[in-house]
Amino acid sequence: MAKEKGEFKVVATNRKARHEYHIIETYECGIKLQGTEVKSVRLGRVNFKDSFALVENGEVWLYNMHISPYEFGNRFNHDPERKRKLLMHKHEIRRLFGKVREQGYTLVPLRMYFNRQWLKVELALGKGKKDYDKRDAIAKKTADRQIERAMKERY
């Protein structure tokens, strides 16, 4: 069964990112992997916990993303926590560099997915939420859930 154009398969998501940050913009970028990392990603062995991106020397690097070693690999398996290069257009990198230099902005990966055969990372420019923002979001989510339950019971 062939996949249609524009269809993609989500491998991993960073659910905590939307709770911790106000998302300003999102970017789609490729990622440079080595050896058995792609096989491990296809199995879903990716963890975004505490991962972030930095712009260094005109390149974007992803830190602290854990890709487990491929269990059927050999001695040439990769380091699970190494920094990985993200592939973006030069004008996007320059724009991000200017934004990240502003106080409070950071680059956070939101999800990793296959767009046809290419592995992509959705990178977000975010600003950290304060504790009261997080409490408001939790209260709103709880209220929405209660409204949904009441509507289901009624109909």
C-alpha positions in Angstrom: 0.0 0.0 0.0 1.7 3.2 -1.1 1.4 6.4 1.0 -0.1 9.4 -0.5 1.8 12.7 -1.1 2.0 14.7 2.1 1.3 11.8 4.4 3.6 11.2 7.3 4.2 8.8 10.2 4.9 10.3 13.6 7.7 8.4 15.4 7.9 10.4 18.7 6.3 13.5 20.2 7.5 15.9 23.0 4.2 16.2 24.9 5.9 18.2 27.7 7.1 21.0 25.4 3.6 22.5 24.9 3.1 22.5 28.7 6.4 24.1 29.4 6.6 26.7 26.6 4.4 29.1 24.7 5.0 28.1 21.0 5.7 31.1 18.8 6.7 29.5 15.5 7.5 26.0 14.2 10.0 24.8 11.6 10.4 21.6 9.7 14.0 20.5 9.5 15.9 17.4 8.6 18.3 15.6 10.9 21.7 14.1 10.2 21.9 10.6 11.7 24.6 7.9 11.5 24.7 4.1 11.3 21.9 2.3 13.0 20.2 5.4 14.4 17.5 5.4 11.6 16.7 1.7 12.3 16.3 2.5 16.0 14.1 5.5 15.2 11.9 3.4 13.0 11.3 1.1 16.0 10.3 4.2 18.0 13.2 4.2 20.4 13.4 8.0 20.8 13.1 10.1 23.9 12.8 13.9 23.8 13.1 14.4 27.6 15.2 17.6 28.3 16.1 18.0 24.7 16.8 21.4 23.1 18.5 23.0 20.1 21.2 25.7 19.8 22.5 27.7 17.0 26.3 27.4 16.8 28.6 28.7 14.0 25.7 29.0 11.6 24.5 25.5 12.3 21.6 24.2 14.4 22.4 21.3 16.8 20.0 19.2 18.8 21.2 18.2 22.3 20.0 15.6 24.9 17.7 13.7 22.5 18.1 10.0 23.4 18.0 7.4 20.6 18.5 4.0 22.0 21.2 1.8 20.5 19.9 -0.6 17.8 19.6 -4.0 19.6 20.6 -6.0 16.5 23.6 -3.7 15.8 27.2 -4.5 16.4 30.1 -2.7 18.0 29.6 0.2 15.6 26.4 1.3 17.4 26.0 5.0 18.0 26.3 7.1 21.2 22.6 7.5 22.4 23.0 11.1 23.7 25.3 12.6 21.2 24.5 16.0 19.7 22.9 15.8 16.2 23.0 18.3 13.4 19.6 19.7 12.2 19.4 20.6 8.5 17.7 23.9 7.7 18.0 26.7 5.1 20.6 29.3 5.8 18.0 32.2 5.9 16.0 30.2 8.5 19.0 29.6 10.7 19.9 33.4 10.6 16.4 34.3 11.5 16.4 31.8 14.4 19.8 33.0 15.6 18.3 36.5 15.9 15.3 35.3 17.8 17.1 33.0 20.2 19.5 35.9 21.2 16.4 37.7 22.6 15.8 37.0 26.2 13.6 34.0 27.1 13.4 32.3 23.7 14.5 28.8 23.2 14.4 26.1 20.5 12.5 22.9 21.5 11.8 19.8 19.3 8.1 19.0 19.2 8.0 15.8 17.3 9.9 13.5 14.9 8.2 12.0 11.9 8.8 10.4 8.5 7.7 12.5 5.6 7.6 9.9 2.9 11.1 8.3 3.3 12.8 11.4 4.9 13.1 11.7 8.7 12.0 15.2 9.9 12.0 17.1 13.2 9.5 19.7 14.0 11.4 22.4 15.8 9.6 25.2 17.8 10.7 28.6 18.9 9.2 28.9 22.3 9.2 31.2 25.4 9.1 29.6 28.8 5.8 29.6 30.7 5.5 30.9 34.2 3.9 28.6 36.9 0.6 30.5 36.8 0.4 30.0 33.1 0.8 26.3 33.6 -1.9 26.3 36.3 -4.3 28.2 34.0 -3.7 25.7 31.2 -4.4 22.7 33.5 -7.6 24.4 34.9 -8.9 25.1 31.4 -8.2 21.5 30.3 -10.0 20.1 33.3 -13.0 22.4 32.7 -13.1 21.3 29.1 -13.1 17.7 30.1 -16.0 18.2 32.6 -18.0 20.0 29.9 -17.4 17.1 27.5 -18.5 14.6 30.1 -21.7 16.6 30.9 -22.5 16.8 27.2 -22.1 13.1 26.7 -24.3 12.3 29.7 -27.0 14.7 28.5 -27.2 13.2 24.9 
